[in-house]
């Protein structure tokens, strides 16, 4: 928000107490993020901008009776699509929990619908009671061998450069292309070098991380532990501490910060991927703040990480502080333990005063995106023949996996799932190519059925896991019929389906309906044996993301991320997949 200097003389008079401000929040305990202290004061606001903190009179006054006043929170990295609802549904819900700024990477939409998907996200967030900024997806597809719906090249990306809501380049997942200086990647980085560039850099070596940072990438949200986070900070990278539905990294990182009494200036908070029902139950960035404080971060510092530091990271000079000249995005807190929120202001107006955004109809061109051909249970056979076989090992609370080499239960040389080992497959759904990749996963725990999702990062083909081929086939067929969604099949019939007809990623129902449906399906999945230490659908969706170690499943088969190689259906190296 730039200062309108035609309004400055009147605002200056209000700042000096010569005229009444438009609105004064009186008798609050105001967080000064620069001194990291709470000050008993009034907050004076004119034209949506803070003009002073001190003793003021206003045309309109609200007595806070000692409530805490803090800057609006910022989610420094999220994929709106992961909430499963249309963007304005998520924004309206997250606003209730104090999040007033969203840094959005729409690469899920781009992988399915290309420019139409990105434009849909921009259009849906153009007129909401929040600050919604967008990063242009950098890796669509995430890796060259992926079978997604669209290839986003620099020529298409260029159209977004002059959009004021575009902050820069979205998470650069193809670390190898960066480090090796591949020409296409260099073209993208050069195009956005004057803007922000987000990272995605799990477990790089010291020298590879140096090369990655050298390219101008300044954030990362893939840190799983404090030591790696500290290393990234040392390379000038902001660490966006992630606490989503599946990837929960906050405790590991914050515990290390507290134990090490480490500087916190390079840390912010993000959700990355968080379901709407979890946001409704526990909050949004407010939940990150509460957990960080419980783990030992002083409240003023945690609140600063959630606001000022995120704004500073992305060069949003008008956001993140309660001081003259800053946009009046404010959160009123009853306390600094439970962080109960009693009011949220955007541009000096209570969010309750904004007219509710009417649900926007979704363009037909981003519907009907699920196309599957040549799929039956014969495509799911795996031969193990008594040999050690590459297995995806799930890690509770993480989206990284462990590569295991284990002997599998079998009959006549064919893998047979049991309570320990499940079958997992990815079915191409964008162009009807008939490609199917099949593998084995340990620790998922599904019994007497199958679970499938058309949300599978980042190419968003159909991913299905189960203990029998018949239910796995039925699950895929259910999602083709519904044109995307989540489904649970047992005994050949659906025991729960959440349709996601918008790109196979989002529902056109309201957040309350989606949240209740999803909550019931997760409960049903756990009744069918799914590991309670994972998020049923988000963890499943990440099993296909070929840029996170150690091992994944794609339409081309089992992929070893560390060694950059595929395994065939017999567990042997298969270079024909590239």
C-alpha angles and dihedrals in degrees: 000000000000120000113257098218092199085069094042099091092056092043090049091054089052091048089054093047093246093119133024117264119236091247133006123192101206133205100009134147098239123202114228103200092194096058095025093229138116116240126196102235150116123263115221119203133190127175091352092304130108109244100177149350114216133059113345146156124219142194083237122027132189118194108218095189092218100317117154117256116205135166118271113271125250128213099212095197131015143145106223090201092066091070086066092225132093112279098254090053091058094043093052091050096044091049089064087062095050103263107139100160127056126186102200130197108193096191092126090062092042093054090056106031106012116207091357088060094049092046090051091056092047093048094047093052100040098096110032134120093257143064107263117182126179134214117209109242110252104191113044101179100027091224131015095248096053121115103222132148102258141019112221111206130184091260091062093041092056093071090071099052096094096044107114092217093057108095098180146280121349125234110315101222100170095081092167092057089052096046093044092048095235109192098235092051091046089054091055094046093048091050092056101032093113090054135055119292120200124211140216107190116151117182101345118169118251093261095042090050089051090052091047093051090045088065089067099258108148110178139050132181099180097086112128099178141029098248092059091043090053090051091052092049088052088057092054095259122139111231112220101204106221127214110166136142096282107012109060108175101147100093095049093049099039093046088056093047091052095045091048094042083227129180111264103198095107097052130096134162131251140167099207094182120012129157120234094238091057092049090051091051103042109011135249124264085344087071091055091051093048093050093046091053091047088054093053110275110135110249095241091053094046091050090048090053088052094052126008097034093050091048091048092049091058098037094249095153095176096055140067105043142076101228138105113299096021123119111261099245102146141167124205115213128193093204145353097239107056092017092221108190119221100171144007126200129195117191089347096307127106107247088234088067094060116095109253110255111247115235109263119223113242120242114253090230091073094048129079093040099143113099119164127171137175098019127144136129092280086072091062101061118126123189115207099162094194093299129124108270131200108255131188107235115205119220114205114241093013139085093210113096138208123238109229129185108205143152111252135215107261147168120213089347094307122117114251117194120233137170091292103039125044130186116243129189141177118212120197109240109170106071104012094246093151093232115155127178119196132193147145128265128194124207101022092106106201115164131188096002152023139264124208137183135186086205105085118146127279110343092036100218117153113284119193133182127186151134097246135038096227094060091042090056091046090051092054091047090051091055092047089053093047092042092236140340145105121301140177118203128191125172091358096302135094116258091179136001129179109194115219102186097164103091087322085283109083141038124233090214124097123273094252093055093044093046094051093046093049093047090055093048093051089051090050091049091054090049086056091056104267112158108267089212092071137059101249099220105025094048089048091050092054094054086083098052105111097194098065119078145281115010135345144173122239137168086274096053139261111351126201103211095191096049095033096230141119129231122214127226089278093055094253127128110274115191092176087081093073 
